[in-house]
Amino acid sequence: MAHTQDVWWRPQGRSPFALDPTKPRAPQIASAIVQSCVIFGGPALGLVAIARYPFLIEDRTIYFDGIASISFWFSSSFLMFSDKSFPRGMPMGLKLVFRAGFGLCVTFLLLGIGGIANGYRMPVIERGAAVVAKHETRERDPARRTHYLAIRAWPDSKTVVELGAPQDVYDRLDLPVTAIGTPEEALEAMPDAGRVRLAVGQGRFGLEWLGGIGLP
């Protein structure tokens, strides 16, 4: 029977975070640094971009591009990391989990770099926009709920996007309350029921971002 510590993630009792003494040290150290930047830096930069410079684009575009990016980098990982890159004996399921996590982290990294570069120190303008409906999330504590407004964010367009808004703006708007997950087509068919003032950032790469929502 093999030693209890001699398993795929702890070969010969070695710590899973230790360098493999049978391989050159420099490539292992460089690989660890790159992986740490992607794993920790990617989500961190992505969250900063989402909080400070969220792209003002259609909801369906966000979902489609996000899934496409994760799928692309998941597939690319098979070219970047062969089976020899993983510890010997590592289960196939965990290898796939690693590849999926790699795709997610790289997507967040690119989102963060792109969003910050697009919005940092760029001018912000204000423009009016029509609102058709509103809804809030279902947390039991009202103070923790997120409030959304269904807004026609672009002039001369019927397209509706649901954007997070401050609670005081949400409460002061007399709008129909829709269910969470209402189809975008249904929202676009609703008539204008109010107005808000959008602070819109002029992106360096031509992509607008949302700076804030207020009352006219």
C-alpha positions in Angstrom: 0.0 0.0 0.0 1.3 3.4 -0.9 2.2 5.8 1.9 -0.9 7.8 3.0 0.9 11.1 2.0 2.1 9.8 -1.3 -0.9 11.0 -3.4 -1.1 12.9 -6.6 -1.3 16.3 -4.9 1.5 15.4 -2.4 4.0 13.2 -4.2 6.6 11.6 -2.0 5.1 13.5 1.0 6.2 16.9 -0.6 4.0 20.0 0.0 1.8 20.8 -3.0 3.2 24.3 -2.9 6.9 23.2 -3.0 9.0 23.3 -6.1 9.6 20.0 -7.9 13.3 19.2 -7.3 13.5 17.1 -10.5 12.7 20.1 -12.7 14.6 23.5 -13.2 13.7 26.1 -10.5 13.5 29.2 -12.7 10.6 28.1 -14.9 8.6 26.8 -11.9 9.0 30.2 -10.1 8.1 32.1 -13.2 5.0 29.9 -13.8 3.9 30.3 -10.1 4.2 34.1 -10.4 2.2 34.2 -13.7 -0.5 31.9 -12.3 -0.8 34.0 -9.1 -1.2 37.2 -11.1 -4.0 35.6 -13.1 -5.7 33.8 -10.2 -5.7 36.7 -7.8 -5.1 39.8 -10.0 -7.7 38.9 -12.6 -10.8 38.9 -10.3 -9.4 41.9 -8.3 -9.0 44.0 -11.4 -12.3 42.8 -12.9 -14.2 43.8 -9.7 -12.5 47.2 -9.7 -13.5 47.8 -13.3 -17.1 46.6 -12.7 -17.4 48.9 -9.6 -15.7 52.0 -11.1 -16.0 51.9 -14.9 -18.9 49.5 -15.8 -19.5 49.3 -19.5 -22.8 50.8 -20.6 -23.8 48.0 -23.0 -26.8 45.8 -23.5 -27.3 43.0 -21.0 -27.3 40.3 -23.7 -23.9 41.6 -24.9 -22.4 41.2 -21.4 -23.7 37.6 -21.1 -22.7 36.6 -24.7 -19.2 38.1 -24.5 -18.6 36.7 -21.0 -19.5 33.2 -21.9 -17.6 33.4 -25.3 -14.5 34.6 -23.5 -14.6 31.9 -20.8 -15.1 29.2 -23.5 -12.3 30.6 -25.6 -9.8 30.6 -22.8 -11.0 27.2 -21.5 -10.4 25.8 -25.0 -7.0 27.6 -25.3 -5.8 26.0 -22.0 -5.6 22.7 -23.8 -2.9 24.2 -26.0 -1.2 26.1 -23.2 -1.2 23.3 -20.6 -0.7 19.7 -21.6 -1.5 16.8 -19.3 2.2 16.8 -18.4 1.7 20.2 -16.8 -0.5 18.7 -14.1 0.6 16.5 -11.2 0.8 12.8 -12.2 -2.4 11.0 -11.2 -4.5 14.2 -10.9 -8.2 13.3 -11.7 -9.6 14.4 -15.0 -12.4 16.2 -13.3 -10.0 18.4 -11.4 -8.1 19.2 -14.5 -11.3 20.4 -16.2 -12.1 22.5 -13.1 -8.7 24.1 -13.3 -9.1 24.9 -17.0 -12.6 26.4 -16.4 -11.1 28.5 -13.5 -8.3 29.6 -15.8 -10.9 30.8 -18.4 -12.9 32.7 -15.8 -9.8 34.3 -14.2 -8.3 35.4 -17.6 -11.7 36.8 -18.6 -11.8 38.9 -15.4 -8.2 40.0 -16.0 -9.0 41.2 -19.5 -12.2 42.9 -18.3 -10.3 44.7 -15.6 -7.4 45.9 -17.8 -9.8 46.9 -20.6 -12.3 48.6 -18.3 -9.8 50.6 -16.3 -7.8 51.6 -19.4 -11.0 52.6 -21.1 -12.4 54.7 -18.3 -9.5 56.0 -16.2 -9.4 59.9 -16.2 -11.8 60.2 -19.1 -14.5 62.9 -19.2 -18.0 62.3 -18.0 -21.1 63.9 -19.5 -24.7 64.0 -18.3 -27.8 63.2 -20.4 -31.4 62.4 -19.8 -32.9 59.0 -20.2 -36.4 57.4 -20.0 -37.2 54.8 -17.4 -39.9 52.1 -17.9 -39.9 50.0 -14.8 -38.0 49.0 -11.6 -37.4 46.1 -9.3 -35.3 45.2 -6.3 -33.6 42.0 -5.1 -35.2 39.8 -2.5 -32.8 39.9 0.5 -34.7 39.8 3.8 -32.8 42.8 5.1 -34.0 45.8 3.0 -30.7 47.6 3.6 -28.9 44.9 1.6 -31.2 44.9 -1.4 -29.9 46.1 -4.8 -32.3 48.4 -6.7 -32.6 48.2 -10.5 -34.1 50.6 -13.0 -35.0 49.5 -16.6 -33.7 52.5 -18.6 -33.5 53.4 -22.2 -29.9 54.4 -21.9 -29.3 55.5 -25.5 -30.9 58.5 -27.2 -33.4 57.6 -30.0 -33.3 53.9 -29.1 -36.0 51.6 -27.6 -33.4 49.3 -26.1 -33.7 48.8 -22.4 -31.0 47.9 -19.9 -31.4 47.2 -16.2 -28.9 49.3 -14.2 -28.3 49.5 -10.4 -29.4 52.8 -8.9 -29.2 54.5 -5.5 -32.1 53.6 -3.2 -33.2 57.3 -2.9 -33.6 57.6 -6.7 -35.4 54.2 -6.8 -37.8 55.2 -4.1 -38.7 58.6 -5.6 -39.6 57.2 -9.0 -43.2 56.2 -9.5 -42.7 53.2 -11.8 -44.3 49.8 -12.5 -42.6 47.1 -10.5 -41.6 44.2 -12.6 -40.5 40.7 -11.6 -36.9 39.7 -11.5 -35.9 38.1 -14.8 -38.5 39.9 -16.9 -37.5 39.3 -20.5 -35.8 42.2 -22.2 -38.4 42.1 -25.0 -41.2 42.7 -22.5 -39.4 45.7 -21.0 -38.7 47.2 -24.4 -42.5 47.0 -25.2 -43.4 49.0 -22.1 -44.1 52.8 -22.3 -41.8 55.4 -20.8 -42.9 56.1 -17.2 -40.2 58.5 -15.9 -36.9 60.2 -16.4 -33.5 60.0 -14.9 -30.1 61.7 -15.4 -27.2 59.5 -16.4 -23.6 60.4 -15.9 -21.9 58.7 -18.8 -18.2 58.3 -19.2 -16.6 58.7 -22.6 -14.4 55.7 -23.0 -10.9 55.9 -24.3 -11.7 53.0 -26.7 -15.1 54.3 -27.7 -17.0 52.3 -25.1 -19.3 54.3 -22.8 -19.4 53.5 -19.1 -21.9 54.4 -16.4 -20.7 57.0 -13.9 -24.0 57.3 -11.9 -27.7 57.7 -11.9 -29.6 60.7 -10.5 -32.9 62.5 -10.8 -33.4 65.3 -13.3 
